[in-house]
Amino acid sequence: MRQVTCNHIDNPGDLKEHSDLCDVCIKNSGSWVHLRTCQTCGITLCCDNSPNKHMSAHFKETGHPLVVSAQEGERWMWCYEHQLFAKY
């Protein structure tokens, strides 16, 4: 049975400010589609629809589970660990 809630989404704390660019893409002359901001360390990286999927790589490297959309007008979060989505 799939978990329907998680402690990361239920208790996100103060949401981190986001950047308007993926620093890793900028360093490597890459591009992105959308951006996500890690709620553990505050880094903003590109999404899984982007060529390099830097935020997923960040989760795999660090274990930081919770991200929020950094796109203007979007108010949602995703927990990589529990594979859960929630609007806020």
Legacy VTK file of the C-alpha trace (Angstrom):
# vtk DataFile Version 3.0
C-alpha trace
ASCII
DATASET POLYDATA
POINTS 88 float
0.000 0.000 0.000
1.319 3.434 -0.951
1.963 5.953 1.800
-0.439 8.912 1.539
1.476 11.346 3.719
5.024 11.936 4.875
6.782 13.918 7.584
8.663 16.008 4.978
5.475 17.350 3.393
3.560 17.527 6.675
6.322 19.580 8.348
8.271 21.473 5.669
9.331 24.347 7.944
9.922 27.778 6.450
10.120 27.460 2.677
13.446 28.435 1.136
13.817 31.324 -1.308
14.481 30.215 -4.864
16.797 31.313 -7.628
15.761 31.919 -11.225
18.489 29.686 -12.660
20.150 26.320 -12.342
23.737 27.034 -11.318
24.958 23.655 -12.561
23.426 24.227 -16.013
24.979 27.707 -16.104
28.458 26.283 -15.285
28.124 23.606 -17.972
26.394 25.745 -20.642
23.267 23.625 -20.225
19.613 24.535 -20.355
16.547 23.765 -18.267
12.788 23.521 -18.590
11.655 24.219 -14.998
13.343 24.761 -11.658
12.944 23.186 -8.211
14.309 24.396 -4.869
15.653 21.949 -2.284
14.061 22.563 1.101
17.035 21.156 2.999
19.879 23.267 1.598
18.101 25.884 -0.563
19.803 25.119 -3.889
17.688 25.651 -7.011
18.266 23.137 -9.809
16.562 21.912 -12.971
13.686 19.414 -13.071
13.355 15.936 -14.580
11.960 17.378 -17.826
15.270 19.205 -18.278
18.115 17.492 -20.165
20.383 17.062 -17.122
17.861 16.448 -14.305
20.098 18.128 -11.740
17.562 18.122 -8.882
17.065 14.351 -9.085
20.851 13.939 -9.115
21.047 16.236 -6.062
18.568 14.004 -4.192
20.521 10.862 -5.103
23.791 12.462 -3.954
22.565 14.128 -0.758
19.343 12.398 0.291
17.629 15.805 0.596
14.013 14.690 0.061
11.775 17.750 -0.302
11.646 20.250 -3.161
9.219 22.980 -4.141
8.553 24.354 -7.577
10.528 27.529 -8.278
8.201 28.459 -11.139
6.218 31.677 -10.811
2.633 30.979 -9.736
3.208 27.307 -8.838
2.718 26.320 -5.207
3.516 22.653 -4.827
6.097 20.380 -3.245
7.468 16.929 -4.047
9.043 14.413 -1.695
11.577 12.259 -3.556
11.899 9.810 -0.659
8.181 9.016 -0.429
7.284 9.881 -4.045
4.500 12.211 -2.893
3.134 15.478 -4.302
1.251 18.173 -2.369
-0.031 21.660 -3.103
0.398 24.374 -0.508
LINES 1 89
88 0 1 2 3 4 5 6 7 8 9 10 11 12 13 14 15 16 17 18 19 20 21 22 23 24 25 26 27 28 29 30 31 32 33 34 35 36 37 38 39 40 41 42 43 44 45 46 47 48 49 50 51 52 53 54 55 56 57 58 59 60 61 62 63 64 65 66 67 68 69 70 71 72 73 74 75 76 77 78 79 80 81 82 83 84 85 86 87
